[in-house]
Amino acid sequence: MRTKLKENERLIKEGKATFFNTFLSNLGLSAGGTLYLTNQRLIFEGHGFNVGKESAILNLSDVASSGTGFPNTFYVITNQNQEFKFSVFGKKDWCSAVDSLI
């Protein structure tokens, strides 16, 4: 994990993921990497094989809801109605873990 944890922040869950953001999706692309869940944030860090250096950091206090989609999609929606989509193994586990923290 390249992102430094804040004071009193602890890692809860991590796993390989594909991040689909609006810009990349419009180009038919996605970013592979690792998704981390801490007690304070959801962090995606792209690996070196991506077209660009892709990352996303969301404070859990900014997350309004989470859910799952087809086939392995896990998503979060922020208080500003922004959607962040990830393809992960164990999508229901990711959703439950985030829901328990928000």
C-alpha positions, 0 to 999 in steps of 0.5 A, a space after each residue: 500500500 503506497 497511501 500512508 494511513 492516518 493516525 488511528 486509521 487501520 486496514 480492514 480489507 484489501 483485494 485485487 480490483 478493477 476501477 471503472 471511472 467515467 473518463 476511462 469507461 468512455 474510452 472503453 478502458 478500466 484500471 487494475 489494481 488493489 482496493 483497500 478499506 480502512 476504518 476511515 477511507 476506501 482507497 484504490 491504487 492502480 498498478 503500473 500496467 495501467 494507461 495512466 496512474 489511476 487512484 481514488 481515495 474516498 473518505 467514508 464520511 463522504 459515502 452515502 451508500 454502497 451496492 452490488 451489480 452484475 457480474 462482480 460489481 461493487 459500487 459506492 455513491 457519495 453524498 455528492 451523488 458521484 458513483 465509483 464502480 469496482 469489479 471485485 471478488 466477494 462483492 457482497 463482502 465488500 458491500 457489507 464491510 463498507 455498510 458496517 462502517 458508514 
